Amino acid sequence: RKFHTLVCAASGNQTLVEQINILMNRTSLAVSMFHIISCEDSCREHRDWLNALRDKDALRSAAIIRYQRCRANLDLIYALQSGSLDLEVNQLLMQAVAAEGSKEYLEQFTAIFQEIQANNNYREF
């Protein structure tokens, strides 16, 4: 959370900082998801993102963000599909999985996230 706050603050855009803070304070989903995604992958992606920012490489920075978001979402989808999550921890996830058509939606989103991730594989730049 601190990393993202510092990146936003470095932009010098106070409106962006305020809006990001509002969003981070309103979402408990991301916090409860953190144990699902690979910390090792996430830390590597954040280090790569920081290096891209230091290098002022906007295209690589954007690709890293898109890649990381898709990887994290795919990790969540795979965990939901495998039934390996304790959904009691997060009511939003429990409701989403129980919703009619959720299996089909997960399959559709999987394909979308896989395509975005493949098109933004910054490690192949």
C-alpha positions as CSV (number, residue, x, y, z in Angstrom):
1,R,0.0,0.0,0.0
2,K,2.8,2.4,0.9
3,F,4.6,1.6,-2.4
4,H,1.5,2.6,-4.4
5,T,1.0,5.7,-2.3
6,L,4.6,6.8,-2.9
7,V,4.3,6.3,-6.6
8,C,1.1,8.4,-6.8
9,A,2.7,11.1,-4.6
10,A,5.7,11.2,-6.9
11,S,3.4,12.1,-9.8
12,G,2.8,15.5,-8.2
13,N,-0.9,15.2,-9.0
14,Q,-2.8,15.8,-5.7
15,T,-6.1,14.9,-7.2
16,L,-4.7,11.5,-8.2
17,V,-3.3,11.0,-4.7
18,E,-6.7,11.8,-3.1
19,Q,-8.6,9.5,-5.5
20,I,-6.2,6.6,-5.0
21,N,-6.4,7.0,-1.3
22,I,-10.2,7.0,-1.4
23,L,-10.2,3.8,-3.5
24,M,-7.7,2.1,-1.3
25,N,-9.7,2.9,1.8
26,R,-12.9,1.6,0.3
27,T,-11.6,-1.7,-0.9
28,S,-11.1,-4.7,1.4
29,L,-11.1,-7.1,-1.6
30,A,-7.4,-6.3,-2.5
31,V,-6.3,-6.8,1.1
32,S,-8.1,-10.1,1.5
33,M,-6.7,-11.2,-1.9
34,F,-3.1,-10.6,-1.0
35,H,-2.6,-14.1,0.5
36,I,-3.8,-15.7,-2.8
37,I,-1.3,-14.2,-5.2
38,S,2.4,-15.0,-5.3
39,C,4.3,-12.6,-3.1
40,E,7.5,-13.5,-4.9
41,D,6.1,-12.6,-8.3
42,S,4.4,-9.5,-6.9
43,C,7.6,-8.2,-5.3
44,R,9.6,-8.9,-8.5
45,E,7.0,-7.0,-10.6
46,H,7.0,-4.1,-8.2
47,R,10.8,-3.9,-8.3
48,D,10.7,-4.0,-12.1
49,W,8.0,-1.2,-12.0
50,L,10.2,0.9,-9.7
51,N,13.1,0.5,-12.1
52,A,11.0,1.4,-15.1
53,L,9.8,4.6,-13.2
54,R,13.4,5.5,-12.4
55,D,14.3,5.0,-16.0
56,K,11.3,7.2,-17.0
57,D,10.2,4.4,-19.2
58,A,6.4,5.0,-19.4
59,L,5.7,2.2,-21.9
60,R,7.5,-0.5,-19.8
61,S,5.9,0.9,-16.6
62,A,2.4,0.7,-18.1
63,A,3.1,-2.9,-19.4
64,I,4.3,-4.0,-16.0
65,I,1.1,-2.7,-14.4
66,R,-1.2,-4.3,-16.9
67,Y,0.8,-7.6,-16.7
68,Q,0.8,-7.6,-12.9
69,R,-2.9,-6.9,-12.6
70,C,-3.8,-9.7,-15.1
71,R,-1.5,-12.1,-13.3
72,A,-3.0,-11.3,-9.9
73,N,-6.6,-11.6,-11.4
74,L,-5.7,-14.9,-13.0
75,D,-4.2,-16.2,-9.7
76,L,-7.5,-15.4,-8.1
77,I,-9.6,-17.0,-10.8
78,Y,-7.5,-20.2,-10.7
79,A,-7.9,-20.3,-6.9
80,L,-11.6,-19.8,-7.2
81,Q,-11.9,-22.5,-9.9
82,S,-9.8,-25.0,-7.9
83,G,-11.9,-24.4,-4.8
84,S,-8.8,-23.8,-2.7
85,L,-10.1,-20.5,-1.2
86,D,-11.8,-20.0,2.1
87,L,-14.5,-17.8,0.8
88,E,-15.8,-17.1,4.3
89,V,-12.9,-14.6,4.6
90,N,-14.4,-12.3,1.9
91,Q,-18.1,-11.9,1.5
92,L,-17.8,-10.2,-1.9
93,L,-16.0,-13.2,-3.3
94,M,-18.5,-15.6,-1.7
95,Q,-21.4,-13.7,-3.3
96,A,-19.6,-13.5,-6.7
97,V,-18.9,-17.2,-6.8
98,A,-22.5,-18.0,-5.8
99,A,-24.0,-15.8,-8.5
100,E,-25.8,-17.3,-11.4
101,G,-23.4,-17.7,-14.4
102,S,-20.3,-17.1,-12.3
103,K,-18.5,-20.1,-13.8
104,E,-19.1,-18.8,-17.4
105,Y,-18.0,-15.3,-16.4
106,L,-14.7,-16.6,-14.9
107,E,-14.0,-18.5,-18.1
108,Q,-14.6,-15.4,-20.2
109,F,-12.5,-13.2,-17.9
110,T,-9.7,-15.8,-17.9
111,A,-9.4,-15.5,-21.7
112,I,-9.4,-11.7,-21.5
113,F,-6.8,-11.5,-18.8
114,Q,-4.6,-14.1,-20.5
115,E,-4.6,-12.1,-23.7
116,I,-3.9,-8.8,-22.0
117,Q,-1.1,-10.4,-20.0
118,A,0.5,-12.0,-23.1
119,N,0.3,-8.6,-25.0
120,N,2.0,-6.9,-22.1
121,N,4.7,-9.4,-21.2
122,Y,7.3,-6.8,-20.3
123,R,9.9,-9.5,-19.7
124,E,10.0,-10.0,-23.5
125,F,10.7,-6.3,-24.2
